[in-house]
Amino acid sequence: MWRIFCPLLITLLFAAPSWAGPSKTQVKAALEVLQEAVDDMGGSGLVKRYSLAELENLIRAEGYKNIRVRESGSIIFAHDDTNYMLQLYDDGDLQLYYGASGLSVTVHDMNEWNVSKRLSRAYIDSDGDPGLESDLLANGGLSEEIVKQFIGVFVNTSAPAFEEYIRERSQ
């Protein structure tokens, strides 16, 4: 989209003779093209960060249960009787966490997961339990839809696959 938009904008702005600069009409046309590009991106609606309250409302609206906001900047919530944690960082980045206890896996198992999977990373925490994390960086902008998709992929795809993976290896 931007590959098409940028040359068009430059053409519209600088189509006038170099001594005259862009006319008001050309600037207006370029701004209309820019607005159309923003509208095509879903009206943009991108923000640099969400507050904990906004994230809590978004999680609640998606139907997740047992939502608890912690002073540490995290939100614990449940889906299908499994707890997840969403951490909000000072820079607006988000991190999802899923941990399992009572299962014994090796460092080799975690390395195999990390080499063969995308969108998350696995490790053994300080208690010897397997954990899974995924990050969503805010520097490119966030929207409600982006955050919903991030949570949905983690909760419905990554974490269940990880749980199955570690259960198979801990037997």
C-alpha positions as CSV (number, residue, x, y, z in Angstrom):
1,M,0.0,0.0,0.0
2,W,2.7,2.5,1.0
3,R,4.8,1.5,-2.1
4,I,1.9,2.8,-4.2
5,F,1.0,5.7,-2.0
6,C,4.4,7.4,-1.5
7,P,5.3,7.8,-5.2
8,L,1.8,9.1,-5.8
9,L,2.0,11.6,-3.0
10,I,5.4,12.8,-4.3
11,T,4.1,13.1,-7.8
12,L,1.0,15.1,-6.6
13,L,3.1,17.5,-4.5
14,F,5.8,18.1,-7.1
15,A,4.0,18.0,-10.4
16,A,4.0,21.8,-10.6
17,P,7.0,23.5,-12.1
18,S,9.9,23.6,-9.6
19,W,9.8,27.4,-9.4
20,A,6.1,27.4,-8.3
21,G,6.0,24.6,-5.7
22,P,2.8,22.6,-5.1
23,S,-0.4,24.5,-5.5
24,K,-3.2,24.4,-2.8
25,T,-5.1,22.1,-5.1
26,Q,-2.2,19.7,-5.3
27,V,-1.6,19.8,-1.5
28,K,-5.4,19.2,-1.0
29,A,-5.3,16.2,-3.4
30,A,-2.2,14.8,-1.7
31,L,-3.9,15.1,1.7
32,E,-7.0,13.3,0.3
33,V,-4.8,10.5,-0.9
34,L,-3.1,10.3,2.5
35,Q,-6.5,10.2,4.2
36,E,-7.6,7.4,1.9
37,A,-4.5,5.4,2.7
38,V,-5.1,5.9,6.5
39,D,-8.8,4.8,6.0
40,D,-7.6,1.8,4.0
41,M,-5.5,0.8,7.1
42,G,-8.7,0.6,9.1
43,G,-8.9,4.3,9.9
44,S,-5.5,3.7,11.4
45,G,-6.7,4.0,15.0
46,L,-3.1,3.2,16.0
47,V,-2.0,4.2,19.5
48,K,1.4,4.1,21.2
49,R,0.0,2.4,24.3
50,Y,-3.0,1.3,26.1
51,S,-3.7,1.7,29.8
52,L,-4.3,-1.2,32.1
53,A,-8.0,-0.2,32.4
54,E,-8.3,-0.2,28.6
55,L,-6.6,-3.6,28.3
56,E,-8.9,-4.9,31.1
57,N,-12.0,-3.7,29.2
58,L,-10.7,-5.2,25.9
59,I,-10.0,-8.6,27.6
60,R,-13.4,-8.5,29.3
61,A,-15.2,-7.7,26.0
62,E,-13.5,-10.7,24.4
63,G,-15.2,-12.9,27.0
64,Y,-12.2,-14.0,29.1
65,K,-12.9,-14.8,32.7
66,N,-11.5,-14.3,36.2
67,I,-9.8,-11.0,35.3
68,R,-7.5,-9.6,37.9
69,V,-5.5,-6.4,37.4
70,R,-2.3,-6.3,39.4
71,E,-0.5,-3.2,40.6
72,S,2.7,-4.6,38.9
73,G,1.1,-3.6,35.5
74,S,-0.2,-7.0,34.6
75,I,-3.6,-8.6,34.1
76,I,-4.3,-12.2,34.9
77,F,-7.2,-13.8,33.0
78,A,-8.6,-17.2,32.2
79,H,-9.6,-19.0,29.1
80,D,-10.8,-22.7,29.2
81,D,-9.8,-23.0,32.8
82,T,-6.2,-21.9,32.0
83,N,-4.7,-18.7,33.4
84,Y,-2.7,-16.3,31.3
85,M,-0.9,-13.1,32.2
86,L,-0.7,-10.0,30.1
87,Q,2.1,-7.6,31.1
88,L,2.1,-4.0,30.1
89,Y,5.5,-2.3,30.0
90,D,6.3,1.4,30.4
91,D,7.0,1.8,26.7
92,G,3.6,0.3,25.8
93,D,4.9,-3.1,24.8
94,L,2.8,-6.1,25.8
95,Q,3.9,-9.6,26.8
96,L,1.7,-12.7,27.3
97,Y,2.8,-15.5,29.6
98,Y,1.6,-19.0,30.1
99,G,3.2,-21.3,32.7
100,A,2.7,-25.0,33.6
101,S,3.6,-26.5,36.9
102,G,4.3,-30.1,37.8
103,L,5.7,-31.0,34.4
104,S,9.3,-31.8,34.0
105,V,10.9,-31.0,30.7
106,T,14.5,-30.6,29.6
107,V,16.5,-27.7,28.2
108,H,16.7,-29.7,25.0
109,D,12.9,-29.8,24.8
110,M,12.7,-26.0,25.2
111,N,15.4,-25.5,22.6
112,E,13.6,-27.8,20.2
113,W,10.4,-25.7,20.7
114,N,12.2,-22.4,20.1
115,V,13.9,-23.7,17.0
116,S,10.8,-25.2,15.4
117,K,8.1,-22.7,16.4
118,R,7.3,-19.0,15.7
119,L,5.6,-16.3,17.6
120,S,6.7,-17.4,21.1
121,R,9.6,-18.5,23.2
122,A,9.8,-21.3,25.8
123,Y,12.1,-21.6,28.8
124,I,12.4,-23.3,32.2
125,D,11.7,-20.8,35.0
126,S,13.5,-20.5,38.3
127,D,11.2,-23.1,39.9
128,G,12.0,-25.6,37.1
129,D,8.6,-25.2,35.4
130,P,8.1,-24.6,31.7
131,G,6.9,-21.2,30.6
132,L,5.9,-19.6,27.3
133,E,6.0,-16.0,26.4
134,S,5.2,-13.8,23.4
135,D,5.8,-10.1,22.8
136,L,3.8,-7.4,21.0
137,L,5.9,-4.3,20.4
138,A,4.1,-1.0,20.5
139,N,6.6,1.0,18.5
140,G,4.8,0.3,15.2
141,G,1.4,1.3,16.8
142,L,-1.3,-0.7,18.4
143,S,-5.0,-1.1,17.8
144,E,-7.7,-3.0,19.6
145,E,-7.8,-5.5,16.7
146,I,-4.1,-6.0,16.8
147,V,-4.2,-6.6,20.6
148,K,-7.2,-9.0,20.2
149,Q,-5.4,-11.0,17.5
150,F,-2.2,-11.1,19.6
151,I,-4.1,-12.5,22.6
152,G,-6.3,-14.8,20.5
153,V,-3.3,-16.4,18.7
154,F,-1.5,-17.0,22.0
155,V,-4.5,-18.3,23.9
156,N,-6.0,-20.4,21.2
157,T,-2.9,-21.6,19.3
158,S,0.5,-21.1,20.9
159,A,-0.3,-22.0,24.5
160,P,-2.4,-25.1,23.8
161,A,0.2,-26.4,21.4
162,F,2.9,-25.8,24.0
163,E,0.9,-27.5,26.7
164,E,0.5,-30.6,24.5
165,Y,4.2,-30.5,23.6
166,I,5.4,-30.4,27.2
167,R,2.9,-33.0,28.3
168,E,4.2,-35.4,25.7
169,R,7.7,-34.9,26.8
170,S,7.2,-35.0,30.5
171,Q,5.8,-38.5,30.6
